[in-house]
Amino acid sequence: MSDTDIGSDLTITKTTRHCAGAGTWVFGRVAGHRFEGLVFPEHSLYPEFEIGQSRISKLWVQRLADRQTVFNWDRGADVAATDEVAQAVVEFLAAGLANVVYPR
């Protein structure tokens, strides 16, 4: 799978407003992985809480083929991307998931 293929199959399966704040939980699949992420309309007051400038404060990614967690971020890295495809999935989601949930 090339980097240009990452995201061509993005499917959002569910969104749920976060009960304690302004964020939205987003569930979906992309590039043979499933993910759950907590996405916000604005950047965090604490930049270290989000993945780069993504407005994502929590992101869990699982490879569907073997059900292995290949990335986990909970206001900081818990599990670094385990391979290049996982890294590409994370980069794709970080670059645009918030814009899908909160179009500007």
C-alpha positions as CSV (number, residue, x, y, z in Angstrom):
1,M,0.0,0.0,0.0
2,S,1.5,3.4,-1.0
3,D,1.1,6.6,1.0
4,T,-1.3,7.9,-1.7
5,D,-3.6,5.0,-1.0
6,I,-3.8,5.8,2.7
7,G,-7.2,7.3,3.4
8,S,-8.9,6.4,0.1
9,D,-11.1,3.9,2.1
10,L,-11.8,6.1,5.2
11,T,-15.1,5.1,6.7
12,I,-16.5,6.8,9.8
13,T,-18.7,4.2,11.5
14,K,-19.9,6.3,14.4
15,T,-19.5,9.7,16.1
16,T,-20.6,10.4,19.7
17,R,-20.4,13.7,21.5
18,H,-18.1,13.6,24.6
19,C,-20.3,13.9,27.6
20,A,-17.8,16.0,29.7
21,G,-16.8,18.5,27.1
22,A,-16.8,19.8,23.6
23,G,-15.1,16.8,22.0
24,T,-16.5,14.1,19.8
25,W,-15.5,10.4,19.8
26,V,-15.0,9.2,16.3
27,F,-15.0,5.5,15.3
28,G,-13.9,4.3,11.9
29,R,-11.7,2.2,9.6
30,V,-9.0,3.1,7.2
31,A,-6.2,1.2,5.4
32,G,-6.9,-2.2,7.1
33,H,-7.1,-0.6,10.6
34,R,-9.9,0.5,12.9
35,F,-9.6,3.5,15.1
36,E,-11.2,5.4,17.9
37,G,-10.3,9.0,18.5
38,L,-11.4,11.9,20.7
39,V,-11.4,15.0,18.4
40,F,-12.0,18.7,19.4
41,P,-13.2,21.7,17.5
42,E,-10.3,23.8,18.8
43,H,-6.7,23.2,19.8
44,S,-5.9,22.2,23.4
45,L,-4.7,24.8,25.8
46,Y,-1.9,22.3,26.4
47,P,-0.2,21.5,23.1
48,E,1.4,18.3,24.4
49,F,-2.1,16.8,24.9
50,E,-2.8,16.6,21.2
51,I,-1.0,14.8,18.3
52,G,0.9,17.6,16.7
53,Q,-1.7,20.2,15.5
54,S,-4.4,17.6,15.0
55,R,-7.0,18.5,17.6
56,I,-6.9,14.8,18.6
57,S,-6.3,14.2,22.3
58,K,-6.9,10.4,22.2
59,L,-6.3,8.0,19.4
60,W,-6.3,4.2,19.4
61,V,-5.4,2.3,16.2
62,Q,-5.8,-1.5,15.7
63,R,-4.6,-3.5,12.7
64,L,-7.6,-5.6,11.6
65,A,-5.6,-8.5,10.3
66,D,-4.3,-9.6,13.7
67,R,-6.1,-7.3,16.0
68,Q,-2.9,-5.8,17.4
69,T,-2.8,-2.3,18.8
70,V,-0.4,-0.5,16.5
71,F,-0.7,3.0,18.0
72,N,-2.2,4.5,21.2
73,W,-2.2,8.2,22.3
74,D,-3.9,9.4,25.4
75,R,-2.8,13.0,25.8
76,G,0.7,11.6,25.2
77,A,2.2,8.6,23.4
78,D,1.4,5.2,25.1
79,V,2.2,3.0,22.1
80,A,4.3,4.4,19.3
81,A,3.4,3.4,15.7
82,T,4.6,-0.1,15.3
83,D,5.3,0.0,11.6
84,E,5.3,2.3,8.6
85,V,1.7,1.6,7.7
86,A,0.5,2.4,11.2
87,Q,2.6,5.6,11.1
88,A,1.0,6.5,7.8
89,V,-2.5,5.9,9.2
90,V,-1.8,8.1,12.2
91,E,-0.4,10.9,10.0
92,F,-3.4,10.7,7.7
93,L,-5.8,10.9,10.7
94,A,-3.8,13.7,12.4
95,A,-3.8,15.7,9.2
96,G,-7.5,15.7,8.6
97,L,-9.8,13.9,11.0
98,A,-10.7,17.0,12.9
99,N,-11.7,18.7,9.7
100,V,-14.0,15.8,8.8
101,V,-15.7,16.1,12.2
102,Y,-15.7,19.9,12.5
103,P,-15.6,21.3,8.9
104,R,-14.5,24.9,8.8
